């Protein structure tokens, strides 16, 4: 037994960079909900949703007006900081830690950031494209699904090299989206799964470019065509 081994598997630093702001936000909102900070019924979580949440109606109005103020564009990424409740935040953080570790051990730190935030932006834009999309989009699930997309890319490339069944690489996203659709049908989960699916697609596609050797492989394939 290695007595010098760390009690927890070390995480790539970029994963902590992504996770700590989510933890800090939830700690503050949790303390307020418990009445330990702020005044009575101060409603910090609702205020945070209004300040940081992504509004598809606002984005559509910006597109129609052809004006893109920085405060409005910032919501394309700031919405991931706010969650509906502690359980929502907990699941997002757990998935981020797990998938961030697996992807971060293969991808460079900047590639993890590109995948995560690219998925967050793609999720918001997909939510905007829904003609019936209304209400605020909050939470880090689109970014998590981007990491799932990157991890699926890693598995897919391994299957390609080994000659295995390439569809097995997409088993995780298939199971997750199945649960999402079932949950939405049974409990009225809304159309948030569209943002999450867009996040997965963005993470998978971006991996073709940002993965180690990805640009070289992409150039080689383009030359073959």
LUMFIZA-344872 format. One line per field, with one value per residue: residue in three letters; residue number from 1; x, y, z of N, C-alpha, C in turn. Coordinates in steps of 0.02 Angstrom, whole numbers, plus 50000, padded with zeros to 5 digits. Layout:
<recs>
residuo = [ALA;...] .
num = [NUM;...] .
n.east = [X;...] .
n.north = [Y;...] .
n.up = [Z;...] .
ca.east = [X;...] .
ca.north = [Y;...] .
ca.up = [Z;...] .
c.east = [X;...] .
c.north = [Y;...] .
c.up = [Z;...] .
</recs>
This chain:
<recs>
residuo = [UNK;UNK;UNK;UNK;UNK;UNK;UNK;UNK;UNK;UNK;UNK;UNK;UNK;UNK;UNK;UNK;UNK;UNK;UNK;UNK;UNK;UNK;UNK;UNK;UNK;UNK;UNK;UNK;UNK;UNK;UNK;UNK;UNK;UNK;UNK;UNK;UNK;UNK;UNK;UNK;UNK;UNK;UNK;UNK;UNK;UNK;UNK;UNK;UNK;UNK;UNK;UNK;UNK;UNK;UNK;UNK;UNK;UNK;UNK;UNK;UNK;UNK;UNK;UNK;UNK;UNK;UNK;UNK;UNK;UNK;UNK;UNK;UNK;UNK;UNK;UNK;UNK;UNK;UNK;UNK;UNK;UNK;UNK;UNK;UNK;UNK;UNK;UNK;UNK;UNK;UNK;UNK;UNK;UNK;UNK;UNK;UNK;UNK;UNK;UNK;UNK;UNK;UNK;UNK;UNK;UNK;UNK;UNK;UNK;UNK;UNK;UNK;UNK;UNK;UNK;UNK;UNK;UNK;UNK;UNK;UNK;UNK;UNK;UNK;UNK;UNK;UNK;UNK;UNK;UNK;UNK;UNK;UNK;UNK;UNK;UNK;UNK;UNK;UNK;UNK;UNK;UNK;UNK;UNK;UNK;UNK;UNK;UNK;UNK;UNK;UNK;UNK;UNK;UNK;UNK;UNK;UNK;UNK;UNK;UNK;UNK;UNK;UNK;UNK;UNK;UNK;UNK;UNK;UNK;UNK;UNK;UNK;UNK;UNK;UNK;UNK;UNK;UNK;UNK;UNK;UNK;UNK;UNK;UNK;UNK;UNK;UNK;UNK;UNK;UNK;UNK;UNK;UNK;UNK;UNK;UNK;UNK;UNK;UNK;UNK;UNK;UNK;UNK;UNK;UNK;UNK;UNK;UNK;UNK;UNK;UNK;UNK;UNK;UNK;UNK;UNK;UNK;UNK;UNK;UNK;UNK;UNK;UNK;UNK;UNK] .
num = [1;2;3;4;5;6;7;8;9;10;11;12;13;14;15;16;17;18;19;20;21;22;23;24;25;26;27;28;29;30;31;32;33;34;35;36;37;38;39;40;41;42;43;44;45;46;47;48;49;50;51;52;53;54;55;56;57;58;59;60;61;62;63;64;65;66;67;68;69;70;71;72;73;74;75;76;77;78;79;80;81;82;83;84;85;86;87;88;89;90;91;92;93;94;95;96;97;98;99;100;101;102;103;104;105;106;107;108;109;110;111;112;113;114;115;116;117;118;119;120;121;122;123;124;125;126;127;128;129;130;131;132;133;134;135;136;137;138;139;140;141;142;143;144;145;146;147;148;149;150;151;152;153;154;155;156;157;158;159;160;161;162;163;164;165;166;167;168;169;170;171;172;173;174;175;176;177;178;179;180;181;182;183;184;185;186;187;188;189;190;191;192;193;194;195;196;197;198;199;200;201;202;203;204;205;206;207;208;209;210;211;212;213;214;215;216;217;218;219;220;221;222;223;224;225] .
n.east = [50042;50027;50072;50094;50012;49887;49729;49621;49593;49698;49643;49643;49705;49626;49498;49463;49464;49350;49253;49256;49197;49061;49037;49061;48960;48845;48864;48851;48718;48654;48679;48607;48478;48462;48448;48558;48633;48600;48440;48272;48181;48251;48280;48392;48428;48330;48355;48484;48457;48388;48490;48597;48546;48505;48410;48306;48213;48268;48386;48334;48274;48388;48449;48354;48357;48485;48583;48705;48734;48862;48823;48712;48767;48853;48772;48765;48857;48859;48748;48773;48817;48715;48595;48443;48417;48497;48515;48512;48629;48723;48722;48768;48897;48958;48957;49036;49159;49190;49185;49265;49389;49417;49419;49510;49629;49669;49650;49723;49735;49679;49601;49501;49434;49388;49301;49207;49153;49117;49015;48925;48889;48836;48726;48645;48617;48549;48437;48383;48346;48232;48067;47967;48032;48045;48066;48198;48360;48462;48603;48735;48725;48728;48866;48922;48872;48942;49070;49040;49021;49152;49217;49151;49201;49335;49320;49264;49368;49459;49390;49387;49523;49549;49464;49342;49167;49097;48983;48970;49035;48944;48855;48838;48785;48668;48596;48583;48509;48395;48344;48322;48223;48119;48099;48057;47935;47861;47865;47858;47977;48013;48097;48232;48321;48356;48454;48552;48577;48626;48741;48813;48833;48910;49024;49072;49099;49191;49297;49360;49446;49516;49570;49716;49826;49721;49698;49792;49744;49621;49658;49721;49613;49535;49619;49618;49491] .
n.north = [49940;50109;50232;50363;50404;50514;50547;50568;50550;50648;50797;50874;51042;51132;51083;51114;51251;51271;51217;51273;51408;51374;51300;51399;51494;51417;51390;51517;51550;51444;51469;51586;51538;51459;51554;51607;51710;51874;51958;51925;51822;51865;51820;51783;51684;51691;51820;51802;51719;51809;51901;51829;51723;51646;51720;51674;51755;51883;51868;51844;51967;52048;51999;52031;52170;52193;52229;52205;52210;52203;52156;52078;51980;51918;51836;51720;51635;51657;51600;51472;51477;51480;51383;51286;51230;51156;51018;51013;51088;51004;50883;50933;50976;50857;50780;50863;50858;50721;50692;50795;50760;50641;50687;50791;50725;50683;50785;50947;51086;51205;51156;51087;51195;51259;51161;51150;51283;51310;51219;51268;51393;51347;51274;51377;51450;51354;51339;51463;51454;51379;51403;51407;51417;51473;51568;51563;51498;51401;51340;51214;51103;51099;51125;51015;50913;50943;50901;50766;50742;50762;50658;50550;50563;50530;50394;50348;50369;50277;50159;50166;50152;50025;49948;49916;49913;50058;50123;50099;50199;50298;50260;50311;50443;50407;50336;50437;50538;50466;50449;50585;50622;50535;50580;50709;50684;50622;50709;50837;50908;51006;51092;51092;50994;51008;51107;51039;50928;50997;51047;50928;50891;51000;50985;50861;50887;50994;50927;50865;50960;51016;50912;50813;50814;50834;50934;50901;50774;50812;50892;50795;50711;50800;50820;50693;50689] .
n.up = [50000;49956;50058;50035;49936;49869;49953;49870;49695;49596;49515;49354;49348;49272;49285;49416;49402;49327;49411;49542;49541;49524;49640;49737;49708;49736;49871;49928;49890;49952;50088;50102;50077;50189;50283;50344;50296;50228;50217;50280;50174;50059;49933;49848;49755;49655;49613;49564;49455;49375;49351;49294;49218;49059;48934;48808;48741;48756;48682;48554;48532;48529;48413;48316;48325;48290;48377;48500;48651;48778;48904;48874;48789;48877;48951;48881;48933;49072;49128;49170;49298;49391;49476;49490;49617;49762;49735;49595;49566;49629;49553;49430;49465;49509;49391;49313;49380;49365;49223;49180;49233;49161;49027;49038;49063;48942;48846;48816;48932;48883;48782;48850;48906;48789;48738;48844;48864;48733;48717;48812;48756;48634;48680;48732;48614;48540;48619;48601;48468;48469;48428;48521;48639;48801;48952;49076;49044;49141;49236;49230;49145;48998;48974;49041;48960;48847;48885;48896;48762;48716;48784;48726;48599;48622;48658;48539;48446;48495;48468;48329;48299;48349;48279;48329;48382;48337;48379;48514;48579;48596;48688;48818;48801;48738;48836;48935;48866;48841;48972;48999;48907;48947;49078;49049;48984;49085;49196;49149;49105;49016;48881;48899;48872;48741;48737;48806;48722;48612;48671;48689;48554;48510;48592;48546;48409;48417;48470;48366;48321;48432;48504;48549;48415;48331;48233;48135;48096;48045;47936;47858;47824;47750;47642;47585;47535] .
ca.east = [50000;50066;50047;50104;49963;49835;49665;49577;49629;49708;49607;49678;49689;49573;49434;49449;49448;49280;49208;49255;49146;48995;49032;49057;48894;48795;48874;48821;48645;48631;48680;48550;48416;48458;48438;48619;48656;48547;48380;48218;48151;48287;48273;48454;48430;48289;48392;48540;48429;48373;48552;48643;48512;48501;48342;48301;48177;48315;48432;48297;48266;48453;48461;48309;48379;48553;48624;48729;48769;48904;48785;48670;48809;48883;48725;48777;48899;48849;48691;48796;48835;48656;48556;48377;48421;48559;48521;48531;48700;48763;48730;48810;48966;48983;48972;49093;49221;49205;49201;49322;49450;49431;49437;49570;49688;49685;49652;49759;49690;49641;49552;49445;49397;49353;49245;49156;49119;49085;48952;48880;48863;48794;48663;48604;48594;48499;48377;48356;48318;48166;48018;47924;48074;48031;48094;48271;48402;48511;48637;48793;48717;48755;48938;48935;48860;48999;49123;49019;49036;49224;49233;49126;49249;49393;49301;49253;49433;49488;49356;49410;49591;49550;49418;49284;49101;49101;48922;48978;49060;48888;48808;48825;48738;48604;48562;48566;48455;48335;48318;48298;48159;48070;48085;48018;47867;47826;47863;47857;48043;48023;48138;48302;48362;48381;48517;48600;48596;48669;48806;48848;48854;48965;49083;49098;49126;49250;49351;49396;49496;49556;49602;49787;49833;49657;49703;49829;49699;49570;49689;49732;49549;49515;49661;49595;49429] .
ca.north = [50000;50171;50279;50432;50419;50560;50514;50575;50554;50719;50822;50926;51108;51165;51060;51155;51319;51270;51194;51315;51460;51344;51284;51462;51522;51376;51399;51582;51545;51398;51504;51633;51499;51435;51611;51624;51775;51910;51972;51878;51817;51910;51793;51789;51638;51720;51878;51776;51696;51869;51934;51787;51674;51661;51730;51669;51813;51938;51855;51855;52039;52074;51980;52070;52240;52197;52260;52152;52238;52155;52126;52026;51926;51883;51785;51658;51591;51666;51560;51409;51488;51479;51321;51292;51214;51123;50954;51030;51107;50947;50838;50967;50977;50789;50761;50904;50830;50654;50697;50841;50722;50595;50724;50830;50682;50671;50850;51002;51126;51254;51119;51075;51258;51269;51114;51165;51346;51304;51184;51314;51441;51310;51259;51437;51466;51304;51355;51522;51435;51350;51457;51407;51419;51530;51561;51569;51439;51406;51278;51194;51041;51101;51117;50945;50872;50954;50855;50699;50738;50753;50590;50505;50568;50490;50323;50335;50363;50213;50106;50171;50125;49954;49914;49893;49941;50130;50146;50093;50262;50343;50227;50355;50496;50376;50322;50500;50572;50427;50469;50654;50623;50502;50625;50764;50661;50605;50763;50903;50938;51060;51083;51105;50941;51032;51141;50988;50891;51042;51048;50866;50895;51047;50955;50808;50916;51033;50881;50850;51012;51033;50853;50806;50792;50839;50976;50862;50722;50845;50910;50734;50688;50847;50807;50631;50703] .
ca.up = [50000;49952;50108;50011;49884;49891;49969;49812;49632;49579;49458;49316;49374;49235;49310;49475;49378;49305;49463;49602;49538;49534;49711;49775;49698;49770;49943;49945;49885;50004;50152;50103;50083;50258;50327;50380;50269;50195;50256;50274;50107;50015;49865;49810;49698;49602;49588;49524;49392;49335;49333;49256;49176;48988;48911;48735;48716;48752;48627;48492;48524;48509;48344;48274;48325;48265;48430;48544;48709;48813;48959;48846;48764;48934;48975;48844;48975;49144;49152;49199;49368;49434;49471;49520;49687;49781;49700;49526;49566;49649;49496;49380;49490;49509;49321;49290;49409;49337;49152;49172;49245;49106;48967;49053;49062;48872;48812;48849;48975;48843;48744;48895;48910;48726;48735;48895;48851;48668;48729;48848;48707;48586;48713;48735;48547;48521;48657;48568;48403;48479;48423;48581;48698;48844;49019;49082;49042;49194;49255;49191;49108;48929;48977;49058;48901;48803;48907;48876;48691;48708;48807;48675;48544;48642;48651;48469;48414;48516;48431;48260;48294;48365;48234;48367;48367;48350;48412;48586;48606;48607;48734;48875;48782;48723;48899;48967;48831;48853;49037;48995;48872;48989;49133;49023;48970;49147;49245;49117;49112;48969;48822;48915;48843;48676;48752;48827;48663;48573;48705;48672;48484;48506;48622;48502;48348;48433;48486;48304;48311;48491;48534;48529;48346;48297;48173;48085;48070;48005;47872;47820;47797;47698;47583;47555;47499] .
c.east = [50044;50036;50055;50054;49910;49770;49616;49620;49637;49671;49650;49658;49632;49504;49415;49432;49375;49232;49202;49205;49076;48984;49022;48988;48842;48803;48840;48745;48616;48629;48622;48485;48406;48449;48499;48650;48597;48487;48328;48188;48185;48288;48334;48456;48389;48323;48451;48516;48415;48436;48594;48610;48508;48429;48340;48263;48223;48362;48397;48288;48332;48467;48417;48331;48449;48601;48641;48769;48806;48866;48740;48710;48839;48838;48731;48819;48883;48792;48713;48812;48777;48617;48490;48375;48487;48569;48542;48605;48744;48775;48776;48883;48996;49001;49032;49158;49240;49226;49260;49388;49467;49452;49502;49634;49711;49695;49697;49709;49648;49588;49491;49402;49357;49292;49189;49118;49087;49018;48901;48848;48816;48726;48617;48576;48541;48433;48343;48320;48249;48114;47973;47966;48062;48059;48169;48304;48457;48545;48691;48786;48742;48830;48958;48926;48913;49057;49105;49032;49109;49245;49209;49173;49311;49379;49293;49319;49467;49456;49377;49478;49593;49505;49357;49220;49100;49039;48927;49002;49003;48836;48789;48774;48670;48563;48539;48507;48390;48303;48288;48229;48104;48050;48041;47946;47828;47816;47865;47923;48059;48071;48212;48349;48390;48448;48571;48624;48642;48738;48846;48875;48913;49029;49114;49131;49190;49310;49391;49454;49543;49588;49674;49793;49771;49661;49739;49784;49646;49598;49700;49668;49525;49555;49640;49533;49442] .
c.north = [50062;50222;50351;50451;50467;50524;50517;50577;50627;50737;50872;50995;51143;51144;51100;51226;51323;51256;51243;51373;51434;51327;51347;51493;51483;51383;51464;51578;51497;51429;51553;51595;51473;51492;51633;51690;51808;51920;51918;51881;51863;51886;51801;51744;51665;51780;51856;51751;51756;51904;51895;51738;51696;51665;51725;51728;51873;51929;51866;51929;52071;52060;52022;52143;52248;52230;52206;52182;52184;52119;52070;51967;51885;51828;51719;51609;51598;51623;51496;51415;51475;51414;51329;51277;51177;51057;50964;51045;51046;50900;50869;50963;50907;50766;50800;50877;50764;50659;50743;50805;50677;50631;50762;50789;50667;50738;50898;51046;51174;51219;51103;51137;51271;51224;51134;51229;51346;51270;51228;51363;51406;51293;51318;51456;51417;51318;51417;51504;51403;51406;51462;51408;51481;51516;51562;51501;51448;51339;51257;51130;51044;51094;51046;50900;50884;50909;50783;50689;50727;50683;50538;50505;50526;50416;50304;50326;50298;50155;50106;50138;50050;49913;49888;49926;50014;50157;50141;50157;50309;50312;50274;50409;50468;50363;50387;50535;50532;50444;50539;50656;50591;50547;50683;50745;50649;50665;50833;50940;50993;51042;51096;51052;50961;51066;51090;50946;50932;51047;50986;50870;50942;51018;50902;50838;50956;50988;50862;50899;51019;50972;50849;50777;50800;50879;50937;50808;50753;50866;50849;50709;50734;50836;50744;50642;50747] .
c.up = [50000;50001;50087;49957;49911;49905;49912;49749;49612;49515;49419;49341;49338;49259;49373;49454;49357;49363;49521;49598;49549;49608;49752;49768;49738;49846;49965;49944;49936;50072;50158;50112;50155;50307;50365;50356;50235;50241;50246;50204;50057;49943;49822;49749;49640;49571;49544;49457;49346;49311;49284;49208;49103;48966;48835;48705;48708;48692;48560;48479;48502;48435;48297;48269;48296;48314;48481;48602;48748;48869;48934;48821;48821;48960;48938;48885;49050;49171;49186;49273;49416;49422;49509;49594;49699;49742;49628;49522;49582;49591;49443;49401;49489;49439;49295;49317;49376;49264;49140;49184;49186;49042;48978;49054;48991;48835;48851;48886;48934;48802;48786;48901;48846;48720;48782;48877;48781;48674;48765;48800;48657;48617;48716;48666;48523;48556;48627;48504;48410;48475;48485;48645;48739;48913;49018;49078;49095;49204;49206;49152;49035;48927;48994;48997;48848;48820;48891;48801;48678;48730;48756;48614;48560;48634;48578;48432;48432;48478;48357;48252;48305;48319;48270;48345;48386;48386;48488;48618;48624;48654;48792;48857;48765;48785;48932;48933;48837;48920;49035;48962;48914;49047;49109;49009;49034;49193;49214;49124;49063;48914;48836;48886;48775;48685;48770;48767;48618;48605;48690;48601;48475;48534;48578;48441;48362;48447;48424;48294;48371;48524;48512;48458;48304;48232;48117;48054;48025;47937;47828;47788;47741;47634;47547;47514;47438] .
</recs>
